[in-house]
């Protein structure tokens, strides 16, 4: 995991900066800055959905006990955990790298950036409450309720990622229409 963690930050930074460039850069801008914002929004949207899926993958391991020895079952469970953890960490990095870069690209001043960063921090704090829900649903006797809670968190997170993308994309499109001198709808 340590090796993966050392590799994934620059890897996903590179992916973030180069994704979609072969189709040409976004010329409309987003609010007042940044031609890469459309690319970053898409990476946050799809990366967020994959991140939620990776979260569930950690808590829903396949049943390796059929026709295998106890050592083999333990080994396969360990492999599943490491792959799931690396996938989760990779998607976390993908979303966070693009989220951080997007904040710079969609704002034109330090005060505006500070305002959006405060909103982001408040919502991240609110999202952290899901760990309390998870803790409350944990039982050593049965993981069923905990897994159901994790599924709910993953589905809610997916919906929030998708809605956030739609809202920001709509604002971006409205800004593009407003800044287009050929737009005569006003």
N, C-alpha and C positions, 0 to 999 in steps of 0.2 A: 504494500500500500504506500509506503514511503517513496518508493521509486515512482509509482504512478502519480502521486501527489506532486512530485518534483517535475514531472513531464507535462501534466495536464494544464497547468496554468499558462505556460507559453504556447502550448498546442492550441488551446481554445482561444487565446488571444489572437493567434495567427488566423484561426478559422473565422473569428469574429471580424477581423480586418479584411479578409479576402473573400468571404462568402458572397456569392452573387455578383462579383465584379465582372465576370465574363459576359454578363447580360447588359453591362453598362451601368454607370452610376446613376443614382437617383438625382434628377436635376431640379425637382420641385422644392426641395428644402422642407424642413419640418419646423414650424414656428419660424424662427429667423435664422437658424443655423443648421449646418450638417447635412451633407448629402448621404451619409451612411445611415441615417435614422431609420429608413424603411427596412434596410437589411437587418439592423439591430432589433427592430420590433418583431420581425419574423423569427429571428433566432431566439428571442425571449419567449415568444408564443409557443413555438414548437419545442424549444428546450425546456420550457416550463411544464409542458404536457409530458415530455419524456422524464423529467425530474420527478413528477408525481408518480409516474409508472415505476420508476426506479425505487421510490420510497416503498411502494407496495411490494415490489419484488423482494426486498429485504425481509419483509414479514410473512411472505407466503412461499416458503421453500417447497420444492417438490418432495414427494415422499420417496426417499431413497432406500427404504427398508425392504422392499420386495426382492427376494432372492439374492440378497447381498449380505456379506458378513458385517459384523458390527464395526470393524475397522474401516471397511470400504464405505459404509454409510456415514461414518464420522468424517472421512476424507472428502466425500462428495458434498456433504453439508458445509464443510470448510471452504471448498472451492466455490460453491454457490454463494456463500457469504462474501468472499473476497471479490468475486465478479460483481455481485450486487452492490457492494460498497464502492468499488471503483466506478461503476456506472452511475451511481448516485452522486458521487463526488464530482465526476466529470460533468454531469448535467447541472449541478450546483454551480460549478465554475463557469460553464457556458452562460448561464443566466446572469450570474453576478458580474462577469466581465462586461457583458452587453448592457446590463442595467447601469453600471457605473459610467460607461462611455456614453450611453444615451442621455443621461442627465446633463452632461456637458454639451451634447449636440443640440438639445431642445431648448436650452436656456441661453439668453443673451447677456445676462448680468449676474454678478455675484449674489445680489440680493434675491433674484429670482431662483437661482440655483439653491441658495440656502432655504428658501421657502419650500421648494420641491423636496429637498433633502429632509426637511423636518417632517413633511407628510410621509415620506418613505419610512423614516425612522419610527413614526407613530404607528403606521400600519404594520411594520415588522414586529413591533412590540405586541400589537394586537394578535398577530399571527403566532407569536410565541405562546399564547394562551393554549394553543392546541396541545402543547406538551403537558399542561395540567390535565386536560381532558384525557390524554393518553395514559397518564399516571393513574388517574382515577379509575380507568377501565381495566387496568392491569390486574391479573389474577394468576397466581402460580398454578392453580388447579385447571384452568382452561384459558386458552388464548383466543377463543372464539370471539368474545366481546371486544377484546383489545384489537383483534384483526378487523372486526367490523368498524370500530372507531377509526382505525388507520385508513380503511377504505373510504370512510366518510371524509376524513381530512384530505385524502388524495383527490377525491371527486370535487370537493369544495375548492381546493387549490387549483385544479384544472379549470374549473369554471371561472375563477378569479383571473387566472392567466389569460384565458380566452376573452373575457369581458374587458380586461385592461387593454389588451391588444386592440380590440374593436373600438374602444373609446379613443385611444391615442391615434389610431389609424384614421378615424373620422375627423379628429381635430387636425391632423396632418393634411387630409384631403381638403377640409374647409379652408385651411390656411393657403394651400396651393391654389384653390379657386379664387380666393380673395387677392392673392398676389399676382395673378395672371392678368396682364393688361388687356388681353383679348376677351376677357370675361365681361359680357355686357348684361349680366343678370341683375345688376344693381340699379 
